[in-house]
Amino acid sequence: MWEFVAQRLLGAAVTLLLATVLVFSALLLVPGDPAQAILGLEPNPQVLQALRRSLGLDRPPLHRYAEWLGKVVRGDLGTSIRYGQPVHELILRRLGLTLPLVFMSLAVAVALGTLLGSIAARWGGTRLDLAVSGFALTGLVLPSFWVGLMLILLFSVRLHLLPSGSFPGWEDLSRALSHLILPVLTLALARAALFTRIVRGSLLDVLHEDYIRTARAKGVAEWHVVYRHALRNAAIPVVTVLGLEFAQLLTAAVVVETVFALPGLGTLALTGIEARDYRLVQGIVLVLATFIVLLNLLTDLLYALLDPRVTYA
Amino acid sequence: MRDAHRTSARAGWRLPVGLRVGGALVLAVIGVAVVGLVWLPQHPDAADFLQRLAPPSPQHPLGTDHFGRDLLARTMAGARNALWVGMVAVGIGLTLGVVLGILAGYFGGWMDRALMTLLEALYAFPAVLLALLLSAAWRPGATSSMAAVGLATIPIFARLARAGVLAARAQPYAEAARALGASDARVLLRHILPNITGPLIIQASLAMAAAVLIEAALSYLGLGTQPPTASWGRMLREAQSFMFLSPYPALWPGLGIAVTVLGFNLLGDGLRDWTDPRRKSLRPAR
């Protein structure tokens, strides 16, 4: 067990290190160099030279990478060109919206997917199953931003029930939540569709097992069989994809934040791209990738904990 | 002749529903895109300022957008763009993924470990993150978004190819070929690659669905296909501001994306179920 944990930790550390290499080397793609990107077209050569020196661009890339990595490890992601503030402060502030948004969506998606998936499996092969499976397929193929637009059209424009976008801040909690209902629904829908399919599929597999037949033979009520005996084991595939789903939600949030004009990390990244603020975008991408690696690590560990059959090879 | 026709028709009906529907949808989208290559009802960028945000009419069968551009022409041009971008992206992911996966699986050892570690790291960067990175470092556009989606697809194909090679390498035919003195390249290309094409084709269909969806999202964000080229994602972005005046500019591109993604998903799933003998009835045992 501990060997497995150590192995996974080491693996995650290597992955993170490679991620920093990737994020850093993307900068080598900047046409000209970052100094030119900052100063724009036809800069004064002396100013350009000075800026290059102050940015450290006169030194070899490997040297710059080592220095940059040293700062990153201490949580210093540099200063935003657009905002003139430390990148990590900007990111932390926006994470206060993006993370709750993503976690709420994940919770809604898991709950909805488990419910619908177990209904579909319990009444497998019936019209109800077909309807639920149809919903799941629809949820998977509709682009999230289109769903968001349609929800705005329905709940904000036609019914005047919910705000169509923006975020008032967390001071007034009920008002804040009312602004998040539609974004959470939009984000959760596609993921719920996927969870429905996974839960349905794995429940159907499990319902063929001997111990289920035993439970039924003992005269255990059908809902008890599904929820107490089967779902517990059918949950394992759901746990294994949680990390992956989190990654999906984080990137989908970039899109949904734009639809609902929410001041999250995604909209911050897009502002950064428009302003050619590569340092800001670099910081955001690195933070998001780190989250994904850590969540995958957590998923692996959780998986090993949940399923005693996992061999730690 | 007649009998042959009847047999093939009957064999066609034995295909699962999902596969038939998926195949039909994909063919429809490809058809629209191909027709769009040689004929469009109007130039997709031609603006008719007198008829802005018009509902469907004989002159504009699907209505017009906020510039008075014909939505049928733009939706058709969008199909072309979606398929093109998706094909290039999946092509990048498939080619690089298969090459890396085969190298890792066939040669094993340190090369396997190094390549898999590298792919593991790439796995931490979904397409949207790569697109953000490439757009910031280089510039937003179709090239960046195709590269981002392609790169993000590499690990899936690589794992699939690696697993296939590992399985095929242990087979007697691969060993026999090697015993006969065939080179590594020959064993790989002639004996192993043909045996892993099935799963790869299935995965390519699923990856195509994902690529179309992601490219639309990137274009919506302004990171993908740039105006004035008609792309479904971009059309939706522009439609958003006028959604309250006319639903049509948002309706058709949304429908186009959904149909394309549904088609490739059903096709991929259907092919997998069809070729996998282990999957039988989905009904729970009683």
Boltz contact constraints between the chains, C-beta under 6 A:
constraints:
  - contact:
      token1: [A, 14]
      token2: [B, 117]
      max_distance: 6.0
  - contact:
      token1: [A, 15]
      token2: [B, 120]
      max_distance: 6.0
  - contact:
      token1: [A, 15]
      token2: [B, 121]
      max_distance: 6.0
  - contact:
      token1: [A, 18]
      token2: [B, 121]
      max_distance: 6.0
  - contact:
      token1: [A, 19]
      token2: [B, 121]
      max_distance: 6.0
  - contact:
      token1: [A, 19]
      token2: [B, 124]
      max_distance: 6.0
  - contact:
      token1: [A, 26]
      token2: [B, 133]
      max_distance: 6.0
  - contact:
      token1: [A, 26]
      token2: [B, 137]
      max_distance: 6.0
  - contact:
      token1: [A, 27]
      token2: [B, 137]
      max_distance: 6.0
  - contact:
      token1: [A, 29]
      token2: [B, 137]
      max_distance: 6.0
  - contact:
      token1: [A, 29]
      token2: [B, 138]
      max_distance: 6.0
  - contact:
      token1: [A, 30]
      token2: [B, 137]
      max_distance: 6.0
  - contact:
      token1: [A, 124]
      token2: [B, 283]
      max_distance: 6.0
  - contact:
      token1: [A, 124]
      token2: [B, 284]
      max_distance: 6.0
  - contact:
      token1: [A, 125]
      token2: [B, 283]
      max_distance: 6.0
  - contact:
      token1: [A, 141]
      token2: [B, 258]
      max_distance: 6.0
  - contact:
      token1: [A, 141]
      token2: [B, 261]
      max_distance: 6.0
  - contact:
      token1: [A, 141]
      token2: [B, 262]
      max_distance: 6.0
  - contact:
      token1: [A, 142]
      token2: [B, 258]
      max_distance: 6.0
  - contact:
      token1: [A, 143]
      token2: [B, 213]
      max_distance: 6.0
  - contact:
      token1: [A, 143]
      token2: [B, 216]
      max_distance: 6.0
  - contact:
      token1: [A, 143]
      token2: [B, 257]
      max_distance: 6.0
  - contact:
      token1: [A, 145]
      token2: [B, 220]
      max_distance: 6.0
  - contact:
      token1: [A, 146]
      token2: [B, 254]
      max_distance: 6.0
  - contact:
      token1: [A, 149]
      token2: [B, 240]
      max_distance: 6.0
  - contact:
      token1: [A, 149]
      token2: [B, 250]
      max_distance: 6.0
  - contact:
      token1: [A, 153]
      token2: [B, 243]
      max_distance: 6.0
  - contact:
      token1: [A, 157]
      token2: [B, 244]
      max_distance: 6.0
  - contact:
      token1: [A, 204]
      token2: [B, 282]
      max_distance: 6.0
  - contact:
      token1: [A, 204]
      token2: [B, 284]
      max_distance: 6.0
  - contact:
      token1: [A, 207]
      token2: [B, 284]
      max_distance: 6.0
  - contact:
      token1: [A, 208]
      token2: [B, 285]
      max_distance: 6.0
  - contact:
      token1: [A, 247]
      token2: [B, 126]
      max_distance: 6.0
  - contact:
      token1: [A, 251]
      token2: [B, 126]
      max_distance: 6.0
  - contact:
      token1: [A, 251]
      token2: [B, 128]
      max_distance: 6.0
  - contact:
      token1: [A, 254]
      token2: [B, 128]
      max_distance: 6.0
  - contact:
      token1: [A, 255]
      token2: [B, 217]
      max_distance: 6.0
  - contact:
      token1: [A, 258]
      token2: [B, 221]
      max_distance: 6.0
  - contact:
      token1: [A, 269]
      token2: [B, 132]
      max_distance: 6.0
  - contact:
      token1: [A, 273]
      token2: [B, 135]
      max_distance: 6.0
  - contact:
      token1: [A, 273]
      token2: [B, 136]
      max_distance: 6.0
  - contact:
      token1: [A, 278]
      token2: [B, 136]
      max_distance: 6.0
  - contact:
      token1: [A, 281]
      token2: [B, 132]
      max_distance: 6.0
  - contact:
      token1: [A, 281]
      token2: [B, 136]
      max_distance: 6.0
  - contact:
      token1: [A, 285]
      token2: [B, 129]
      max_distance: 6.0
  - contact:
      token1: [A, 285]
      token2: [B, 132]
      max_distance: 6.0
  - contact:
      token1: [A, 285]
      token2: [B, 133]
      max_distance: 6.0
  - contact:
      token1: [A, 288]
      token2: [B, 129]
      max_distance: 6.0
  - contact:
      token1: [A, 289]
      token2: [B, 124]
      max_distance: 6.0
  - contact:
      token1: [A, 289]
      token2: [B, 125]
      max_distance: 6.0
  - contact:
      token1: [A, 292]
      token2: [B, 124]
      max_distance: 6.0
  - contact:
      token1: [A, 293]
      token2: [B, 124]
      max_distance: 6.0
